[in-house]
Amino acid sequence: GAGGRPPGVWGAGGAPLPRWRAGGPDPGGGRGAGGGHAPPPPGILDQLRSGLAETTGPAAADETLRLVEAIRVLALRHGGPAIRHCIRLVEETRRLADALTQSDGD
């Protein structure tokens, strides 16, 4: 997507989640966890956590935010091909988990 942001980031009810500014320099001179890129502002993370907690519960929201941040940093460092690979992995994992869950009920 534009600016290295992952496409199709949606919240509950199909509303788009807030977008963060990607690619800015790390105020710590590249020593932060973002590897030279500033993390999203805390207000954005709070909005995401709140929206996720409403649909998945607080514990799952925190884990989902960890995944989002890992993918955000991957996008900044390696761009679209890496993001498309992540999407394929997550979608395939979901299909596998769904298939296993469905076969347990048979």
ZAROLUM-597547 format. One record per atom (N, C-alpha, C): residue in three letters; y, x, z. Coordinates in steps of 0.2 Angstrom, whole numbers, padded with zeros to 4 digits, always signed. Each point is the difference from the previous one (the first is absolute). Layout:
<recs>
ALAYXZ;...
</recs>
This chain:
<recs>
GLY-0006+0004+0000;GLY+0006-0004+0000;GLY+0006+0004+0000;ALA+0006-0003+0000;ALA+0006+0004-0001;ALA+0001+0003+0007;GLY+0003+0006-0001;GLY+0002+0004+0006;GLY-0006+0003+0004;GLY-0006+0000-0003;GLY-0006+0002+0004;GLY-0003-0005+0005;ARG+0003-0006+0000;ARG-0003-0005+0005;ARG-0006-0004-0003;PRO-0005-0001+0004;PRO-0006-0004-0002;PRO+0002-0007-0003;PRO-0003-0002-0005;PRO+0002-0007-0003;PRO-0004-0005+0004;GLY+0002-0006+0000;GLY-0003-0006+0003;GLY-0001+0001+0008;VAL+0005+0002+0004;VAL+0000+0000+0007;VAL+0002-0007+0002;TRP-0004-0005+0003;TRP+0002-0006+0001;TRP-0002-0002+0007;GLY+0004-0005+0003;GLY-0001-0002+0007;GLY-0004-0007+0000;ALA+0000-0003+0006;ALA-0003-0006+0000;ALA+0004-0005-0004;GLY-0004-0005-0003;GLY+0004-0005-0004;GLY+0002+0003-0007;GLY-0002+0006-0002;GLY+0002+0002-0006;GLY+0007+0003-0001;ALA+0004+0000+0006;ALA+0006+0003+0000;ALA+0000+0008+0000;PRO+0004+0003-0004;PRO+0000+0007-0001;PRO+0002+0003+0007;LEU-0003+0005+0002;LEU+0002+0004+0006;LEU+0006+0004-0002;PRO+0004+0002+0005;PRO+0006+0004-0001;PRO-0002+0007-0003;ARG+0004+0002-0004;ARG-0002+0007-0003;ARG+0004+0005+0003;TRP-0002+0006+0001;TRP+0003+0006+0003;TRP+0003+0005-0005;ARG+0004+0004+0002;ARG+0003+0005-0005;ARG-0005+0006+0001;ALA-0003+0001-0006;ALA-0005+0005-0001;ALA+0004+0006-0003;GLY-0003+0006+0002;GLY+0002+0006-0003;GLY+0006+0004+0003;GLY+0003-0003+0005;GLY+0006+0004+0003;GLY-0002+0006+0004;PRO+0004+0005+0001;PRO-0001+0006+0003;PRO-0002-0001+0008;ASP-0004+0003+0003;ASP-0001+0000+0007;ASP+0005+0003+0003;PRO+0003-0004+0005;PRO+0006+0004+0004;PRO-0002+0006+0004;GLY-0007+0000+0001;GLY-0002+0006+0004;GLY-0002+0006-0005;GLY+0003+0000-0006;GLY-0001+0006-0004;GLY-0007+0000-0003;GLY-0004-0005-0001;GLY-0007+0000-0003;GLY-0005+0001+0005;ARG+0002+0000+0007;ARG-0005+0002+0005;ARG-0004-0007+0003;GLY+0003-0006-0002;GLY-0003-0006+0002;GLY-0006-0002-0003;ALA-0003-0005+0003;ALA-0007-0002-0002;ALA+0000-0002-0007;GLY+0006-0002-0003;GLY+0001-0002-0007;GLY-0001+0006-0005;GLY+0000+0006+0002;GLY-0001+0006-0004;GLY+0006+0001-0004;GLY+0006-0001+0002;GLY+0006+0000-0003;GLY+0004-0006-0002;HIS-0003-0006+0002;HIS+0003-0006-0001;HIS+0001-0004+0006;ALA+0006-0003+0001;ALA+0001-0004+0006;ALA-0005-0006+0000;PRO-0002-0002+0006;PRO-0004-0006+0001;PRO+0005-0006-0001;PRO-0003-0006-0001;PRO+0004-0006-0001;PRO+0004-0001+0007;PRO+0005-0003+0000;PRO+0004-0002+0006;PRO-0004-0004+0005;PRO+0001+0001+0006;PRO-0004-0004+0005;PRO+0000-0007-0001;GLY+0006-0003-0002;GLY+0001-0007-0001;GLY-0005-0003-0005;ILE-0001+0004-0005;ILE-0005-0002-0005;ILE-0007+0000+0003;LEU-0002+0005+0003;LEU-0007+0000+0003;LEU+0000-0006+0005;ASP+0005-0001+0004;ASP-0001-0006+0005;ASP-0001-0006-0004;GLN+0004-0001-0006;GLN-0001-0006-0004;GLN-0007-0001-0002;LEU-0003+0006-0003;LEU-0006+0000-0003;LEU-0006-0002+0006;ARG+0001+0004+0006;ARG-0004-0001+0005;ARG+0000-0008+0003;SER+0006-0003+0000;SER+0000-0007+0002;SER-0003-0004-0005;GLY+0001+0001-0006;GLY-0003-0005-0005;GLY-0008+0001+0000;LEU-0002+0006+0000;LEU-0007+0001+0000;LEU-0003-0002+0007;ALA+0003+0000+0005;ALA-0003-0002+0007;ALA-0001-0008-0001;GLU+0005-0003-0003;GLU-0001-0008-0001;GLU-0006-0002-0004;THR-0002+0005-0004;THR-0006-0002-0005;THR-0007+0003+0002;THR+0001+0006+0003;THR-0006+0004+0002;THR-0001+0002+0007;GLY+0005-0002+0004;GLY-0001+0002+0007;GLY+0004+0007+0001;PRO+0002+0002+0007;PRO+0003+0006+0001;PRO-0004+0006-0002;ALA-0006+0000+0002;ALA-0004+0007-0001;ALA-0001+0001-0007;ALA-0001-0005-0004;ALA-0001+0001-0007;ALA+0006+0002-0003;ALA+0006-0003+0002;ALA+0006+0002-0003;ALA+0002+0007+0001;ASP-0002+0003+0006;ASP+0002+0007+0001;ASP-0005+0004-0005;GLU-0006-0001-0001;GLU-0004+0003-0004;GLU+0002-0001-0008;THR+0002-0005-0001;THR+0003-0002-0007;THR+0006+0004-0001;LEU+0004+0001+0005;LEU+0006+0004-0001;LEU-0001+0007-0001;ARG-0006+0003+0003;ARG-0002+0007-0001;ARG-0002+0001-0007;LEU-0004-0005-0003;LEU-0002+0000-0007;LEU+0006+0000-0004;VAL+0005-0004+0001;VAL+0006-0001-0004;VAL+0004+0007+0000;GLU+0001+0003+0005;GLU+0003+0006+0001;GLU-0003+0006-0004;ALA-0007+0000+0001;ALA-0004+0005-0004;ALA+0001-0001-0007;ILE+0000-0006-0002;ILE+0001-0001-0008;ILE+0007+0001-0002;ARG+0005-0001+0004;ARG+0007+0001-0002;ARG+0001+0007-0001;VAL-0003+0004+0005;VAL+0001+0008-0001;VAL-0004+0002-0006;LEU-0006-0002-0001;LEU-0004+0001-0006;LEU+0004-0001-0006;ALA+0003-0006+0000;ALA+0004-0002-0006;ALA+0006+0005-0001;LEU+0003+0002+0005;LEU+0006+0005+0000;LEU-0002+0007-0003;ARG-0006+0002+0002;ARG-0003+0007-0001;ARG-0003+0000-0007;HIS-0004-0006-0002;HIS-0004+0001-0006;HIS+0001-0006-0005;GLY+0004-0005+0001;GLY+0002-0005-0005;GLY-0005-0005-0001;GLY+0001-0004-0006;GLY-0004-0005-0002;GLY-0007+0001+0000;PRO-0003+0005-0004;PRO-0007+0001+0000;PRO-0004+0000+0007;ALA+0003+0003+0005;ALA-0003+0000+0006;ALA+0000-0007+0003;ILE+0006-0004-0001;ILE+0000-0006+0003;ILE-0005-0005-0003;ARG-0001+0000-0007;ARG-0004-0004-0004;ARG-0008+0002+0003;HIS-0001+0006+0001;HIS-0006+0002+0003;HIS-0002-0003+0007;CYS+0005+0000+0004;CYS+0000-0003+0007;CYS-0001-0008-0001;ILE+0003-0003-0004;ILE-0001-0007-0001;ILE-0007-0001-0002;ARG-0003+0004-0005;ARG-0006-0001-0002;ARG-0005+0000+0006;LEU+0001+0006+0004;LEU-0004+0001+0006;LEU+0000-0006+0004;VAL+0006-0002+0002;VAL+0000-0006+0005;VAL-0003-0006-0003;GLU+0002-0002-0006;GLU-0003-0006-0003;GLU-0008+0001-0001;GLU-0003+0005-0001;GLU-0007+0001+0000;GLU-0003+0000+0007;THR+0003+0002+0005;THR-0002+0000+0006;THR+0000-0007+0003;ARG+0005-0004-0002;ARG+0000-0007+0001;ARG-0005-0004-0003;ARG-0002+0001-0006;ARG-0005-0003-0004;ARG-0007+0002+0004;LEU-0001+0006+0001;LEU-0006+0002+0004;LEU-0001-0003+0006;ALA+0005+0000+0004;ALA+0000-0004+0007;ALA-0001-0007-0001;ASP+0003-0003-0005;ASP-0001-0007-0001;ASP-0007-0002-0002;ALA-0003+0004-0004;ALA-0007+0000-0002;ALA-0005+0001+0005;LEU+0002+0004+0005;LEU-0005+0002+0005;LEU+0001-0006+0005;THR+0005-0003+0001;THR+0001-0005+0005;THR-0003-0007-0003;GLN+0001-0001-0006;GLN-0004-0006-0003;GLN-0007+0001+0000;SER-0003+0006-0001;SER-0007+0001+0000;SER-0003-0001+0007;ASP+0004+0002+0005;ASP-0002-0001+0007;ASP-0001-0007+0002;GLY+0003-0005-0003;GLY+0000-0007+0001;GLY-0006-0003-0003;ASP-0003+0003-0005;ASP-0005-0003-0004;ASP-0007+0000+0004;
</recs>
